[in-house]
Amino acid sequence: MGQGTGGTGHAPGTSASPSTTAQGTGGSSNSGVTPATGTKGNASTGNTTAPGTGGNPGTGATTAPGTGGKPSPTSTTPPATAPGAGSPAPTASASGPCARDETFRITTVGKGTRPALQVEPDPGHGKALRAAEVDLDGRGQQDLYVVFPTDAGSDGATVQALYVHCSGDRYAPVWGPEYTLELKPLDTRTQGWRDVVHREKGGTLDAPTTKRVTMRFQGDTYQDASTETEKP
């Protein structure tokens, strides 16, 4: 039997199939398909079949034009997926105080230098006054310094709070509401936010003192950073 022959008793390079077979092609080709010349044997499993290869291609192989055999019904390589197909693309998470669920609708309902405010939902400290507007984070927005004057302690402290502006009439608390004697924004900054001082009563009845606490912005709220006792 000659090299690369098909069925028994035929001329070298011919197939037993009634289809026309090019010279030198081994194996059996599908009916009516003319493989290219010069190649013999079956393609290796999983590889791309070169032009003119006879036989059956391996699983998942891409069949070149003019090759014989049947492609595998399933491919081992999954089809390419367009970006965003299937599950939604991940969204960058927001950061800062306005990303929290705890935001308030604050509107001005009074007049004067310390107008009354309406805070919703009600934080439960009685009447609210706008003590000042101040840009805490350097964005050019007017953040709020709010005092609740009817909620006062025996040492003269009142409930106070700082709210950063988020959008529209929505604000997020960055300090308080807590009892303090005073809140005072400074010119120094931490993470782009102005440092703030609050003053507290301390000491004893016989020797009362006042503490000056410097706060710095940490992530989404103000935290105490240093404390010093004021001289009487």
Number of C-alpha atoms within 10 A of each C-alpha: 11 11 11 18 22 23 16 12 11 13 14 18 21 24 24 17 14 11 14 15 22 17 18 18 28 27 21 21 26 17 12 12 14 18 25 20 17 15 19 18 14 18 18 13 13 14 14 16 22 17 16 21 28 28 22 24 26 21 18 18 21 16 22 14 13 15 22 26 21 13 15 15 7 10 14 10 9 8 7 6 8 7 9 9 8 8 7 8 9 7 6 6 6 9 10 12 20 19 13 12 8 11 20 20 15 21 14 15 10 13 9 7 10 15 14 20 19 17 19 12 11 13 10 11 17 14 15 25 23 20 18 15 15 18 16 27 19 12 11 9 15 17 21 23 22 23 29 23 15 12 17 16 12 6 12 11 18 21 22 26 21 26 25 25 24 17 11 9 12 17 22 26 23 21 20 15 19 16 21 21 19 15 20 11 18 14 9 11 16 12 11 12 20 21 22 23 19 19 21 17 16 13 11 8 7 6 8 11 16 16 18 17 19 21 22 21 22 15 12 16 17 20 17 14 13 11 14 11 15 10 7 7
